[in-house]
Amino acid sequence: MYELEIHRSFSAAHAIVMGGAREPLHGHDWRVDVVVEARELDSDGLVCDFHALEQSLAAVLAPFQSRNLNETPPFDQVNPTAELVARHIAVEMKSRVGARARLKSVRVTEAPGCAARCICQEGTPC
């Protein structure tokens, strides 16, 4: 089994609702880690092209850069928690990893020491 991991970041604000109360709007420098895996390598010895994977992740993250997540789809309708941000990115990335590779997980860090991971398994959205 082989794994590739890529990292990207974006800056965005959010205000989540916890227990019915909305917290104040605040910003983060979000870090996103995407892991893909494959049982075998292709004829070039690759799981997939790093650059293609990076471009796919950049396209998924572009709508969030320097934005208020609460005003940006889908988080204008969904509580923009780190967990749900990770799930959204995973769902969007799943079809973009190529035929040979499989999305394994997406980890979103909203602040040092505070991260959420969406693990992609059978029966999960990603």
Residue frames as a rotation matrix with the C-alpha (Angstrom) as fourth column:
MET 1
0.587 0.810 0.000 0.00
0.810 -0.587 0.000 0.00
0.000 0.000 -1.000 0.00
TYR 2
-0.608 -0.746 0.271 1.25
0.759 -0.646 -0.079 3.48
0.234 0.158 0.959 -0.89
GLU 3
0.478 0.730 -0.488 0.14
0.811 -0.580 -0.075 6.89
-0.338 -0.360 -0.869 0.38
LEU 4
-0.477 -0.500 0.723 0.57
0.635 -0.765 -0.110 10.41
0.608 0.407 0.682 -0.87
GLU 5
0.245 0.534 -0.809 -0.09
0.900 -0.435 -0.014 13.44
-0.359 -0.725 -0.587 1.28
ILE 6
-0.378 -0.304 0.874 -0.48
0.616 -0.788 -0.007 17.04
0.691 0.536 0.485 0.20
HIS 7
-0.175 0.237 -0.956 -0.93
0.865 -0.427 -0.264 20.19
-0.471 -0.873 -0.130 2.25
ARG 8
-0.382 0.116 0.917 -2.54
0.508 -0.802 0.314 23.52
0.772 0.585 0.248 1.46
SER 9
-0.550 0.264 -0.792 -3.80
0.722 -0.328 -0.610 26.40
-0.421 -0.907 -0.010 3.54
PHE 10
-0.247 0.501 0.829 -6.37
0.517 -0.656 0.550 29.14
0.820 0.564 -0.097 3.26
SER 11
-0.973 -0.017 -0.231 -7.44
0.202 -0.555 -0.807 32.05
-0.115 -0.832 0.543 5.42
ALA 12
-0.346 0.921 0.180 -11.11
0.124 -0.146 0.982 32.42
0.930 0.362 -0.063 6.26
ALA 13
-0.791 0.217 0.572 -13.44
-0.609 -0.372 -0.701 33.52
0.061 -0.903 0.426 9.03
HIS 14
-0.344 0.784 -0.516 -16.33
0.209 0.600 0.772 31.63
0.915 0.158 -0.371 10.58
ALA 15
-0.609 0.284 0.741 -18.75
-0.791 -0.295 -0.536 31.73
0.066 -0.912 0.404 13.49
ILE 16
-0.695 0.339 -0.634 -20.11
0.100 0.919 0.382 28.35
0.712 0.203 -0.672 14.50
VAL 17
0.160 0.820 0.550 -23.26
-0.798 -0.220 0.561 27.63
0.581 -0.529 0.619 16.45
MET 18
-0.709 -0.358 -0.607 -22.78
0.089 0.809 -0.581 25.57
0.700 -0.467 -0.541 19.62
GLY 19
-0.679 0.493 -0.544 -25.69
0.718 0.292 -0.632 24.69
-0.153 -0.820 -0.552 21.87
GLY 20
0.343 0.903 0.257 -27.92
0.939 -0.335 -0.079 27.13
0.015 0.268 -0.963 20.03
ALA 21
0.716 -0.166 -0.678 -25.57
0.089 -0.942 0.324 30.09
-0.693 -0.292 -0.659 20.56
ARG 22
0.775 -0.458 0.436 -23.51
0.482 -0.018 -0.876 31.59
0.409 0.889 0.207 17.77
GLU 23
0.214 -0.797 -0.566 -19.94
0.803 -0.187 0.566 32.45
-0.557 -0.575 0.599 18.67
PRO 24
0.505 -0.088 -0.858 -18.36
-0.276 -0.959 -0.065 35.73
-0.818 0.269 -0.509 17.51
LEU 25
0.976 -0.206 0.070 -17.00
0.113 0.207 -0.972 35.84
0.186 0.956 0.225 13.97
HIS 26
0.445 -0.895 0.030 -13.26
-0.482 -0.211 0.850 35.14
-0.755 -0.393 -0.526 13.97
GLY 27
0.672 -0.250 -0.697 -10.60
-0.690 0.133 -0.712 34.13
0.270 0.959 -0.083 11.46
HIS 28
0.555 -0.551 0.623 -8.21
-0.043 0.729 0.683 31.23
-0.831 -0.406 0.381 11.07
ASP 29
-0.109 -0.597 -0.795 -5.36
-0.994 0.081 0.075 30.21
0.019 0.798 -0.602 8.84
TRP 30
0.697 0.511 0.503 -6.79
-0.513 0.846 -0.148 26.80
-0.501 -0.155 0.852 8.01
ARG 31
-0.518 -0.820 -0.245 -4.38
-0.816 0.388 0.428 23.99
-0.256 0.421 -0.870 7.08
VAL 32
0.674 0.739 0.000 -5.71
-0.679 0.619 -0.396 21.14
-0.292 0.267 0.918 4.95
ASP 33
-0.572 -0.803 0.165 -3.95
-0.701 0.583 0.411 17.77
-0.426 0.120 -0.897 4.66
VAL 34
0.593 0.735 -0.327 -5.22
-0.794 0.470 -0.385 15.30
-0.130 0.489 0.863 2.07
VAL 35
-0.497 -0.702 0.510 -4.08
-0.576 0.706 0.411 11.67
-0.649 -0.089 -0.755 2.03
VAL 36
0.567 0.572 -0.592 -4.67
-0.822 0.433 -0.370 9.36
0.045 0.696 0.716 -0.92
GLU 37
-0.195 -0.607 0.770 -3.67
-0.552 0.717 0.425 5.73
-0.811 -0.343 -0.475 -1.15
ALA 38
0.480 0.287 -0.829 -3.23
-0.844 0.408 -0.347 3.00
0.239 0.867 0.438 -3.74
ARG 39
0.804 -0.158 0.573 -2.42
-0.118 0.903 0.414 -0.68
-0.583 -0.401 0.707 -3.56
GLU 40
0.217 -0.715 0.665 -0.20
0.876 0.442 0.190 -0.51
-0.430 0.541 0.722 -6.62
LEU 41
-0.215 -0.393 -0.894 1.75
-0.101 -0.902 0.421 2.09
-0.971 0.180 0.154 -8.53
ASP 42
0.855 0.472 -0.214 1.10
-0.227 -0.029 -0.973 2.98
-0.465 0.881 0.082 -12.14
SER 43
0.764 -0.550 0.337 3.55
0.638 0.569 -0.518 2.19
0.093 0.611 0.786 -14.94
ASP 44
0.337 -0.646 0.684 5.51
-0.038 -0.736 -0.676 5.37
0.941 0.202 -0.272 -14.08
GLY 45
-0.444 -0.505 -0.740 5.87
0.667 0.365 -0.649 4.31
0.598 -0.782 0.175 -10.44
LEU 46
-0.878 0.173 0.446 3.29
-0.330 -0.893 -0.304 6.80
0.346 -0.415 0.841 -9.16
VAL 47
-0.570 0.813 -0.120 0.14
0.582 0.296 -0.758 6.68
-0.581 -0.501 -0.641 -7.04
CYS 48
0.616 0.629 0.475 -0.93
0.786 -0.452 -0.421 9.79
-0.050 0.633 -0.773 -8.94
ASP 49
-0.155 -0.660 0.735 0.54
0.643 -0.632 -0.432 13.09
0.750 0.406 0.522 -10.07
PHE 50
-0.403 -0.078 -0.912 1.25
0.856 -0.383 -0.346 15.35
-0.323 -0.920 0.221 -7.06
HIS 51
-0.977 -0.056 -0.205 0.66
-0.006 -0.957 0.290 18.43
-0.213 0.285 0.935 -9.20
ALA 52
-0.534 0.843 -0.062 -2.74
-0.010 0.067 0.998 17.26
0.845 0.533 -0.027 -10.42
LEU 53
0.002 0.498 -0.867 -3.76
0.901 0.375 0.218 16.48
0.433 -0.782 -0.448 -6.83
GLU 54
-0.614 -0.308 -0.727 -2.53
0.635 -0.740 -0.222 19.90
-0.469 -0.598 0.650 -5.66
GLN 55
-0.954 0.295 0.050 -4.46
-0.182 -0.705 0.685 21.64
0.238 0.645 0.727 -8.45
SER 56
-0.223 0.913 -0.342 -7.61
0.385 0.404 0.830 19.76
0.896 0.054 -0.442 -7.50
LEU 57
-0.052 0.158 -0.986 -7.29
0.998 -0.024 -0.056 20.76
-0.032 -0.987 -0.156 -3.86
ALA 58
-0.890 -0.304 -0.340 -6.55
0.296 -0.952 0.078 24.37
-0.347 -0.031 0.937 -4.82
ALA 59
-0.723 0.678 0.132 -9.78
-0.103 -0.294 0.950 24.43
0.683 0.674 0.283 -6.87
VAL 60
0.045 0.749 -0.662 -11.80
0.726 0.431 0.537 23.04
0.687 -0.504 -0.524 -3.95
LEU 61
-0.126 -0.190 -0.974 -10.34
0.942 -0.329 -0.057 25.60
-0.310 -0.925 0.221 -1.52
ALA 62
-0.799 -0.319 0.509 -10.45
0.523 -0.786 0.329 28.66
0.296 0.529 0.795 -3.82
PRO 63
0.036 0.879 0.475 -14.03
0.311 -0.462 0.831 29.70
0.950 0.117 -0.290 -2.93
PHE 64
0.696 0.263 -0.668 -13.08
0.682 0.050 0.730 29.89
0.225 -0.964 -0.144 0.77
GLN 65
-0.306 -0.949 -0.076 -9.91
0.934 -0.283 -0.218 32.00
0.186 -0.138 0.973 0.52
SER 66
-0.980 -0.197 -0.029 -10.26
0.196 -0.933 -0.302 35.32
0.032 -0.302 0.953 2.40
ARG 67
-0.343 0.934 0.105 -13.99
-0.184 -0.176 0.967 34.77
0.921 0.312 0.232 2.87
ASN 68
-0.461 0.414 0.785 -16.51
-0.850 0.048 -0.524 34.45
-0.255 -0.909 0.330 5.66
LEU 69
-0.993 0.034 -0.113 -17.43
-0.005 0.946 0.324 30.77
0.118 0.322 -0.939 5.52
ASN 70
-0.507 0.857 -0.094 -20.88
0.395 0.134 -0.909 31.54
-0.766 -0.498 -0.406 6.93
GLU 71
0.239 0.568 -0.787 -21.61
-0.467 -0.644 -0.607 33.44
-0.851 0.513 0.111 3.71
THR 72
-0.378 -0.522 -0.765 -19.99
-0.925 0.177 0.336 30.91
-0.040 0.835 -0.549 1.35
PRO 73
0.710 0.680 -0.186 -21.75
-0.693 0.721 -0.007 27.77
0.129 0.134 0.983 0.05
PRO 74
-0.149 0.902 -0.406 -22.27
0.330 0.433 0.839 25.23
0.932 -0.009 -0.362 1.44
PHE 75
-0.610 -0.225 -0.760 -21.58
0.772 0.048 -0.634 26.86
0.179 -0.973 0.144 4.81
ASP 76
-0.820 0.497 0.285 -24.19
-0.487 -0.866 0.109 29.52
0.301 -0.050 0.952 4.25
GLN 77
0.269 0.940 -0.211 -26.57
-0.682 0.341 0.648 26.60
0.681 -0.030 0.732 4.99
VAL 78
0.610 -0.184 -0.770 -24.31
0.429 0.895 0.126 24.32
0.666 -0.407 0.625 7.10
ASN 79
0.956 -0.293 0.021 -22.59
-0.152 -0.435 0.888 25.08
-0.251 -0.852 -0.460 10.42
PRO 80
0.654 -0.731 -0.196 -18.93
-0.309 -0.022 -0.951 25.73
0.691 0.682 -0.240 9.41
THR 81
0.779 -0.401 0.482 -17.29
-0.388 0.295 0.873 23.51
-0.492 -0.868 0.074 12.01
ALA 82
-0.240 -0.938 -0.250 -13.84
-0.904 0.122 0.410 22.07
-0.354 0.324 -0.877 11.33
GLU 83
-0.490 0.111 0.865 -15.47
0.040 0.994 -0.105 18.64
-0.871 -0.017 -0.491 11.08
LEU 84
0.528 0.793 0.304 -17.92
0.393 0.089 -0.915 19.74
-0.753 0.603 -0.265 8.41
VAL 85
0.535 -0.472 -0.701 -15.25
-0.768 -0.618 -0.169 21.69
-0.353 0.628 -0.693 6.53
ALA 86
-0.564 -0.773 0.291 -13.14
-0.607 0.627 0.488 18.49
-0.560 0.099 -0.823 6.46
ARG 87
-0.190 0.574 0.797 -16.14
0.380 0.791 -0.479 16.46
-0.905 0.212 -0.369 5.24
HIS 88
0.781 0.499 -0.375 -16.97
-0.101 -0.492 -0.865 18.97
-0.616 0.714 -0.334 2.50
ILE 89
0.116 -0.829 -0.548 -13.39
-0.949 -0.255 0.186 18.96
-0.294 0.498 -0.816 1.22
ALA 90
-0.644 -0.342 0.684 -13.33
-0.254 0.940 0.230 15.15
-0.722 -0.025 -0.692 1.32
VAL 91
0.269 0.829 0.490 -16.56
0.382 0.374 -0.845 14.86
-0.884 0.415 -0.216 -0.66
GLU 92
0.817 0.028 -0.576 -15.26
-0.423 -0.650 -0.631 17.32
-0.392 0.759 -0.520 -3.25
MET 93
-0.102 -0.972 -0.211 -11.85
-0.951 0.033 0.309 15.62
-0.293 0.232 -0.927 -3.50
LYS 94
0.039 0.121 0.992 -13.14
-0.218 0.970 -0.109 12.04
-0.975 -0.212 0.064 -3.71
SER 95
0.784 0.359 0.507 -13.86
0.370 0.385 -0.846 12.13
-0.499 0.850 0.168 -7.44
ARG 96
0.881 -0.435 -0.183 -10.71
-0.461 -0.709 -0.533 14.11
0.102 0.555 -0.826 -8.21
VAL 97
0.298 -0.833 0.466 -8.02
-0.635 0.192 0.749 11.67
-0.713 -0.518 -0.472 -7.07
GLY 98
-0.321 -0.420 -0.849 -8.03
-0.933 0.292 0.208 9.50
0.161 0.859 -0.485 -10.18
ALA 99
0.551 0.640 -0.536 -8.98
-0.623 0.742 0.247 5.94
0.556 0.198 0.808 -10.92
ARG 100
0.016 -0.644 -0.765 -5.96
0.172 0.756 -0.632 4.21
0.985 -0.122 0.122 -9.37
ALA 101
-0.901 -0.431 0.048 -5.91
0.067 -0.250 -0.966 6.10
0.429 -0.867 0.254 -6.06
ARG 102
0.174 0.932 -0.318 -8.49
0.680 0.120 0.723 6.33
0.712 -0.342 -0.613 -3.28
LEU 103
-0.045 -0.107 0.993 -9.05
-0.475 -0.873 -0.115 9.25
0.879 -0.477 -0.011 -0.93
LYS 104
-0.344 -0.163 -0.925 -8.08
0.601 0.718 -0.350 8.08
0.721 -0.676 -0.149 2.55
SER 105
0.192 0.410 -0.892 -8.61
0.951 -0.300 0.066 11.17
-0.241 -0.861 -0.448 4.72
VAL 106
0.038 -0.157 0.987 -8.83
0.330 -0.930 -0.160 14.94
0.943 0.332 0.016 4.93
ARG 107
-0.008 -0.136 -0.991 -7.52
0.995 -0.099 0.005 16.71
-0.099 -0.986 0.136 8.02
VAL 108
0.280 0.159 0.947 -8.40
0.333 -0.941 0.059 20.34
0.900 0.299 -0.317 8.71
THR 109
-0.276 -0.421 -0.864 -6.51
0.961 -0.150 -0.234 22.33
-0.032 -0.895 0.446 11.32
GLU 110
0.566 0.557 0.608 -8.19
0.568 -0.798 0.201 25.59
0.597 0.232 -0.768 12.27
ALA 111
0.666 -0.455 0.591 -5.70
-0.672 -0.710 0.210 26.55
0.324 -0.537 -0.779 14.99
PRO 112
-0.380 -0.871 -0.311 -2.50
-0.574 0.485 -0.660 24.99
0.726 -0.072 -0.684 16.35
GLY 113
-0.972 -0.076 0.221 -3.46
-0.220 0.621 -0.753 21.86
-0.080 -0.780 -0.620 18.25
CYS 114
-0.183 0.976 0.114 -7.07
-0.297 0.056 -0.953 21.89
-0.937 -0.208 0.280 16.99
ALA 115
-0.765 -0.142 -0.628 -7.74
-0.644 0.163 0.748 19.59
-0.004 0.976 -0.216 14.04
ALA 116
0.250 0.841 0.480 -10.60
-0.532 0.533 -0.658 17.53
-0.809 -0.091 0.580 12.65
ARG 117
-0.823 -0.536 -0.188 -10.18
-0.475 0.469 0.744 14.55
-0.311 0.702 -0.641 10.32
CYS 118
0.454 0.881 -0.134 -12.70
-0.797 0.334 -0.504 13.04
-0.399 0.336 0.853 7.92
ILE 119
-0.631 -0.652 0.422 -11.72
-0.440 0.747 0.498 9.41
-0.640 0.129 -0.758 7.37
CYS 120
0.025 0.615 -0.789 -13.02
-0.999 0.033 -0.006 7.93
0.022 0.788 0.615 4.14
GLN 121
-0.853 -0.176 0.491 -14.28
-0.242 0.967 -0.074 4.38
-0.462 -0.182 -0.868 4.52
GLU 122
-0.764 0.643 -0.058 -17.01
0.331 0.468 0.819 2.25
0.554 0.606 -0.570 3.03
GLY 123
0.063 0.921 -0.384 -20.35
0.944 0.071 0.323 3.82
0.325 -0.383 -0.865 3.92
THR 124
-0.138 -0.143 -0.980 -18.99
0.576 -0.816 0.038 7.33
-0.806 -0.560 0.195 4.56
PRO 125
0.775 0.556 -0.301 -19.78
0.126 -0.602 -0.788 10.37
-0.619 0.573 -0.537 2.41
CYS 126
0.411 -0.674 -0.614 -16.25
-0.824 -0.563 0.067 10.64
-0.391 0.478 -0.787 1.08
